[in-house]
Amino acid sequence: MSILVTGGAGYIGSVTVEALRATRESVVVLDDLSAGHREALSPDVTFYEGDVSDAPLLRNIAKRHNIEQVIHFAAFASVPESVGEPLRYFGNNTCRLVEMLRVLRPCGLRSIVFSSTAAVYGEPQSPVIDEEHQKRPCNPYGLSKYFAEQILDWSNTAYGITHVALRYFNASGALPKGAISADSPARGEDHRPEGHLIPLVLQTALGQRERVSVFGTDYPTPDGTCVRDYVHVLDLADAHIKALRYLRDGGKSQKINLGNGKGFSVREVIETARQITGRDIAVSLDARRPGDPSTLVAAHQKAAATLGWEPRYANLGDIIQTAWDWHSDHPSGYVSSSLPPPVTKSAYE
Ligand SMILES: NC(=O)c1ccc[n+]([C@@H]2O[C@H](COP(=O)([O-])OP(=O)(O)OC[C@H]3O[C@@H](n4cnc5c(N)ncnc54)[C@H](O)[C@@H]3O)[C@@H](O)[C@H]2O)c1
């Protein structure tokens, strides 16, 4: 039996694949490389290049690898892009999940760990958000994930397919070389275009950007800039492995926040990055962006109680140090090399 990891060539997926391999799980990756990188997967990972809604390909994978559990990372994940292209987001993040479930259900799918997001909550009604907080997503991205959560609920009711929907706050940091096992590779964040604060700050430190924008300095926070919860990508990977085992042991479906439980302001992130990199990081103080809440911090007690998960890299300095090590070693991100071709659909038809 293998675990199917969709979107495993992306940022969080590729770190989770390495963590799974270190626990001796058999892993199969399906990714269409629309945003992922072949180089983010070790050459010996079984990799299928294709779309999660490609029914013949999925059937082949399910049959050949005896898939009972899926970790579903594959999605588009940019809030501003989703506002401009909502149909693309509902299509990929919601409709293709339905297609995938329709194919895998009769093939023996038992449970799924789903990448959800803090964006399902919408405008926060309290500075610290627990899972019971109202769900009023205020952009197509958040809504596409909230629809997906409800589709998973009804799939549980009707077909008994269980799930853990992990609502991540801000994924951050990188996997240092050798951090999981003696020969585990480095993995990091390489979104094109990049929209996340920490990589933008570090690209500025590397001289790849002139300055980093600070959107709003008059929020009701200690230093006037937005406060966010940054959760280390290796902690996210660990939570996925715990969620897989929880479901395998018969655990019932859950929605669970994954956050650090602490908030850091934009100014704190930039100042910490200045200290770690020893570089000057120019900023431009810009107007607030519409829809940016002042503070977003996760209550993470449910993850501890249900999965036995606690963030181990909760310190902002550790998060930024690992990200800096990755960015300074990979200033151009993942670069193409001669890796084995994916296992394609045609190989099995
Ligand atoms: N990065 C964050 O801070 C964050 C926060 C909350 C939730 N999430 C969610 O976590 C997941 C992973 O995020 P990430 O930052 O690693 O993103 P990413 O873009 O790096 O990874 C997504 C991967 O999915 C692949 N993909 C997309 N659509 C596909 C399809 N139809 N078929 C096959 N492959 C497809 C892409 O090629 C990419 O490799 C996403 O579902 C995202 O919504 C991310």
The ligand as an ORCA input file, in Angstrom:
! r2SCAN-3c Opt
* xyz 0 1
  N       1.740     28.117      1.414
  C       0.866     28.476      2.359
  O       1.153     29.347      3.198
  C      -0.473     27.774      2.470
  C      -1.371     28.189      3.473
  C      -2.605     27.544      3.571
  C      -2.932     26.512      2.718
  N      -2.049     26.143      1.743
  C      -2.427     25.032      0.856
  O      -1.411     24.060      0.880
  C      -1.288     23.407     -0.386
  C       0.150     23.466     -0.842
  O       0.581     24.817     -0.854
  P       2.029     25.198     -1.408
  O       2.386     26.517     -0.845
  O       2.927     24.044     -1.262
  O       1.661     25.417     -2.944
  P       2.484     25.003     -4.248
  O       1.906     25.804     -5.381
  O       3.940     25.091     -4.008
  O       2.095     23.462     -4.426
  C       0.909     23.039     -5.057
  C       1.290     21.915     -6.013
  O       0.097     21.391     -6.609
  C       0.344     21.196     -8.019
  N      -0.981     21.251     -8.666
  C      -1.851     22.284     -8.696
  N      -2.982     21.928     -9.336
  C      -2.831     20.630     -9.716
  C      -3.645     19.693    -10.411
  N      -4.874     20.011    -10.855
  N      -3.176     18.442    -10.615
  C      -1.931     18.082    -10.175
  N      -1.104     18.930     -9.509
  C      -1.550     20.189     -9.284
  C       1.304     22.298     -8.407
  O       2.063     22.013     -9.554
  C       2.183     22.390     -7.158
  O       3.300     21.523     -7.239
  C      -2.283     24.103     -1.311
  O      -3.464     23.330     -1.338
  C      -2.548     25.428     -0.611
  O      -3.837     25.916     -0.903
  C      -0.832     26.750      1.589
*
